[in-house]
Amino acid sequence: MSTDDPIDRLFGGMEKLGPGSNADTLRVLNRLPERNFSLVVDAGCGTGRQTLAIAKQLGSVVHAIDVHEPFLAELAQRARNAGVDHLVRTHRMDMKDIPAVFRGIDLLWSEGSAYNIGFANALNTWAPAIRAGGFVVASELAWLRDDVPPAVRKYFALGYPDMQSVPDIVTCSESAGYKVLGTHTLPADAWVEGYYDVLEVRAQALARDPSPQVRDLAAETIKEIEVFRASEGSYGYVFIALQRDGIS
């Protein structure tokens, strides 16, 4: 792990790199109408908390992709420690390049990462790589109600101006050629336990780091957590389970 990279300084060694939990991952996975997947891809896997949960549950090889090599190295080590390294294959690549590398995907999983290339763009980009009747499961940051505290609305107007409501995400998914099978909103404790409770301590410790890049990332993280606490449940991460059109 590079000690110079702000991302590694803040997130290195963490099991969770975003809101979520194995219980929520498996709850959504187990609701899919199929269980036998030959080709499974985890897009934007990070250090692979969900990758390992999916691999263990399905007993299938999961192709885990991310652009950050240190995260992939951590995932490979975690897979070895868990005795499932035969079920995890890591790939350093951009998620937009998935169709150039994989075809006939049975299940594409993406927790909290599709926004990196735009949620709608991600669904459209991945579509050619998904087999007819195949599945995409993605979690996306979403407005959960109309009455949003002004400070929270202002924060996301700068940080994620493209954030949509859940009905808008459903419409967007259908427009991209998918059948919506269901949604699941992460509970608040999936944001805190093992993520914000760890991240806040780290960010506070790095707030006076000699590196301005590290200090900036720490400050941004502290602000993000403050906004979450002030949000009054107005936003959250929502899983959406999709099936590709062309079902026989």
Secondary structure as UniProt FT lines:
FT   HELIX           6..11
FT   TURN            12..13
FT   HELIX           22..29
FT   TURN            30..31
FT   STRAND          40..43
FT   TURN            46..47
FT   HELIX           49..58
FT   STRAND          62..66
FT   HELIX           69..82
FT   HELIX           85..87
FT   STRAND          88..92
FT   HELIX           95..97
FT   HELIX           98..101
FT   STRAND          105..111
FT   HELIX           114..117
FT   HELIX           119..126
FT   HELIX           127..129
FT   STRAND          130..143
FT   HELIX           150..159
FT   TURN            161..162
FT   STRAND          164..165
FT   HELIX           166..175
FT   TURN            176..177
FT   STRAND          178..185
FT   HELIX           189..191
FT   HELIX           192..196
FT   HELIX           197..206
FT   TURN            207..208
FT   HELIX           212..229
FT   TURN            232..233
FT   STRAND          235..244
//
